[in-house]
């Protein structure tokens, strides 16, 4: 396969894996190329994005390459996601937000275990809206990011502290009931404001 096709395929792979990113070893395995060729592909793609001043760039975090938005345009991203009147929270956003609020600190995997579905894009949107933030990393394999709520979360729901969240009903039978209870409490609190 020629380099142009490999670059296009790499771009697609980086998009598909999202926040998980790709290691050089994974790129070597998928394309059956050397480490040097894999690194050259990543650097070439990054240069293409940077040279053409695209809204996306390639970053290396913990030896994993992933797509990320360019910091040059952060003011635009914030403006879109912080305009409360134009950025209503979806059901999925409220669901993830309620899980983070009650279970924080919590990892994406733990959120997804509770929800039973991928939450990467929802978490990314909540991060962009400054309703959740990265509060650290677990000291386990892969060092997953731990999430918590922000002061903007408190402002959004008109709370002075996290302790003002409604109490959870303790006698629920299943995780589904707990999830619905969390979602309903946050949703009802949002309607009051």
C-alpha positions in Angstrom: 0.0 0.0 0.0 1.4 3.4 -0.9 2.1 6.1 1.8 -1.0 8.2 0.9 -3.3 5.3 1.5 -1.5 4.4 4.7 -1.9 7.9 5.9 -5.6 7.9 5.1 -6.0 4.5 6.8 -4.1 5.8 9.9 -6.3 8.9 10.0 -9.4 6.6 10.0 -8.0 4.4 12.7 -7.2 7.3 14.9 -10.7 8.6 14.5 -12.2 5.1 15.3 -10.1 4.5 18.4 -10.9 8.0 19.7 -9.6 8.7 23.3 -8.0 5.3 23.6 -5.4 6.2 21.0 -3.0 3.9 19.2 0.5 2.8 20.2 3.3 2.4 17.7 3.1 -1.3 18.2 -0.5 -1.3 17.2 0.2 0.7 14.1 3.1 -1.7 13.3 0.8 -4.7 13.7 -2.1 -3.3 11.6 0.0 -2.1 8.7 2.7 -4.8 8.9 5.5 -2.1 8.8 8.6 -1.4 10.9 8.6 0.8 14.0 10.4 3.5 12.1 7.8 3.5 9.3 5.0 3.7 11.8 6.6 6.6 13.6 7.2 8.3 10.2 3.5 7.8 9.3 2.3 9.4 12.6 4.7 12.3 12.3 3.8 12.9 8.6 0.1 12.9 9.5 0.7 15.3 12.4 2.7 17.6 10.1 0.0 17.6 7.5 -2.6 18.7 10.1 -0.3 21.3 11.6 1.0 22.7 8.3 -2.5 23.2 6.9 -3.7 24.7 10.2 -6.5 22.2 10.7 -8.9 22.2 13.7 -7.5 18.7 14.6 -4.0 17.7 15.5 -2.3 14.5 16.5 -1.0 14.3 20.1 1.1 11.7 22.0 -0.1 11.0 25.5 1.4 8.1 27.5 2.9 6.7 24.3 -0.5 6.6 22.6 -1.3 8.7 19.6 -4.7 10.2 19.3 -6.6 13.0 17.5 -7.4 16.1 19.5 -8.8 19.5 18.8 -6.2 22.3 18.4 -5.8 24.6 21.4 -5.5 27.5 19.0 -9.3 27.5 18.7 -10.3 26.8 22.3 -12.2 30.0 22.7 -14.6 28.9 19.9 -15.1 25.5 21.5 -15.9 27.0 24.9 -18.3 29.6 23.3 -20.3 26.8 21.7 -20.4 24.5 24.7 -20.8 27.1 27.5 -23.8 28.9 26.0 -26.4 27.3 28.2 -29.3 28.6 26.2 -28.0 26.9 23.0 -26.4 23.9 24.6 -29.1 22.0 26.4 -28.0 18.8 28.0 -29.2 15.6 26.3 -30.6 12.7 28.2 -27.2 10.9 27.8 -25.4 13.9 29.1 -27.6 14.2 32.1 -27.3 10.5 32.7 -23.4 10.6 32.7 -23.4 13.8 34.7 -25.6 12.3 37.4 -23.3 9.3 37.6 -20.2 11.4 37.9 -21.9 13.7 40.5 -22.9 10.8 42.8 -20.0 8.4 42.2 -17.0 10.8 41.8 -14.2 10.3 41.5 -15.0 7.8 38.7 -13.4 6.4 35.6 -14.9 6.2 32.1 -14.9 2.4 32.4 -16.9 2.6 35.6 -19.4 5.1 34.0 -19.8 2.7 31.1 -20.3 -0.3 33.4 -23.2 1.6 35.0 -24.7 2.8 31.7 -24.0 -0.3 29.7 -22.9 1.8 26.7 -19.9 3.8 25.4 -19.7 7.2 27.1 -16.6 8.6 25.4 -18.3 11.3 23.3 -20.7 12.3 26.2 -17.7 12.7 28.6 -15.9 14.7 25.9 -18.9 17.1 25.6 -19.2 17.5 29.3 -15.5 18.3 29.6 -15.9 20.9 26.8 -18.8 22.4 28.7 -16.7 22.5 31.9 -19.3 20.5 33.8 -16.9 17.6 34.5 -13.1 17.7 34.8 -10.2 15.3 35.0 -9.3 15.0 38.7 -6.4 12.6 38.4 -5.5 9.1 37.3 -5.9 5.7 38.9 -2.7 3.9 40.0 -3.7 0.8 38.0 -2.7 -0.6 34.6 -3.3 2.0 31.9 -3.6 4.7 34.5 -7.2 5.6 33.5 -8.4 9.2 34.0 -10.7 9.9 37.0 -13.5 12.4 36.5 -15.3 14.7 38.9 -17.7 17.6 38.7 -16.6 21.3 38.5 -17.7 24.6 40.0 -19.5 25.2 36.6 -21.6 22.1 37.4 -22.6 23.7 40.7 -23.5 26.9 39.0 -25.4 25.2 36.2 -27.6 23.4 38.8 -27.7 26.3 41.2 -25.9 24.4 44.0 -23.5 25.8 46.5 -21.8 22.5 47.1 -22.1 18.8 46.0 -23.6 18.0 49.3 -26.8 19.8 48.2 -27.5 17.0 45.7 -30.7 15.1 46.5 -30.1 11.9 48.5 -30.2 8.6 46.7 -33.0 6.3 47.5 -31.3 3.4 49.3 -33.8 0.5 48.7 -33.5 0.2 45.0 -33.3 -3.4 43.6 -31.1 -3.1 40.6 -28.3 -1.0 39.0 -30.9 0.1 36.4 -33.1 1.5 39.2 -30.1 3.3 40.7 -29.3 4.8 37.3 -32.8 5.9 36.7 -32.9 7.4 40.2 -29.7 9.4 39.6 -31.0 10.6 36.2 -34.4 11.6 37.5 -32.9 13.5 40.4 -30.5 15.6 38.3 -33.2 16.1 35.6 -35.8 17.3 38.2 -33.3 19.6 39.8 -32.5 21.0 36.4 -36.2 21.8 35.7 -36.5 23.8 38.9 -33.8 26.2 37.7 
